[in-house]
Amino acid sequence: MVGPVSAPAPPRPSLSDHRSDLLVAAGALLLVAVAAGVGWVFGIRLFGDRHFPGAPSTFGEWPVLGEWLPHVGPGTPAAVLLAAGAVLWGPALVARLSMRAALALGYVFAVAWTFALAMVDGWDRGVATQLTSRDEYLAAVPGITDVSVMLRTFTGRILDFQPDSWITHVAGHPPGATLVFVGLDRVGLGGGAWAAAVCVLVGALVAVAVPVALAGVGKPGVARSAVPFVALFPGAVWMGVSADALFAGVTACGVALLVLGARRPVAAVAGGVVLGFGLFLSYGLVLIGVVALAVVVGNRDWRGLALAAVGALTVVGVFAAAGFWWSDGYDLVVERYYQGIANDRPYAYWVWANLACLVLAVGPAAVAGLRRGRAVPVVVWAAVAAVALATLSGLSKSEVERIWLPFAVWVVAAAAVLPARSHRWWLAAQAVTALVVNHVLLTNW
């Protein structure tokens, strides 16, 4: 009589694999050091005096937008404790809980982590006034008394050096971004604190949407392992607080809905609507289409693609009927871009230094995970491809640690393919990256 045959144990990662992971991560951090060194040696500035007279000389000597200012703040103890908890108990908790409970825990943690990092700079500087500067969306809200007029005249006010030009962030984005803050103001949630809270709460949805999408494309194991890495996202330094956190949350939910649409047609339409609205939050989010196509092709869900296209085109049609045509706005934004600081930012530097900014947003674990090649889900590689297109375009020169958040939240999931027994160490590296950046630099967001 022959007893049951047990399945062979999976091969243990070799020492050379671990060493290679560490070398790749070290190489990524070296890229950050080189970018900072080159910026300092050659005096590359994020801000040119012609555009920002009186800007601190320390701005721009780092690949990320910020100045050297080692500091601690009210959020420091909470951030350190949250990081320690995620490292010590995160992987085990996620493995033991049901997937729904793990996702709920991931969302709550992401909100707390983002707010704690923001509070390192204090309530006023880190949260309440972060979106109230003269160049941010909220500065334009009081002057928008008629939304229909605003949409009809929007493109005519994009170019700079005219009496009624839009302020920087309004001009640099389609009107959907500004309308979000106008809408908050109309329902009684005006001001910087409410805007910051909404950006963080929506942005933290990536901790749910990214794993859901990964599970939906046939990677349930990777999806579960990704939860703590996405929740402990180093880019939360810039998620709290920037409008790009909102953009990341919206588009990640759109992709997740598109994945769910393989079984639920209504979800496919909803995903198309959400992703279509994403086009009107930021022009650069057209590249999220690369991620969306990756999940559709991976699932061979052509019906879902058609339904999503109907939803997205409906949004485009609504904006067109209201007087704003996306391509007209894009052409004028490119012209405005080169009217300003883009001419002071050398392409030869930023085309690769942008990647140093991305390293700090996704952390060394994500870079090490990418080394695993085919083990990394296609949707993650799609986000990498989108980033590559963005940096090669020359329309993303600096500040990408914030601007690329909608793509970085997918790239960070690459860390999930690293050996499970090393996850605590890699989570520690992620946490240290965020804590060091947040406490050593006074970032602009």
Disulfide bonds with the S-S distance in Angstrom:
none
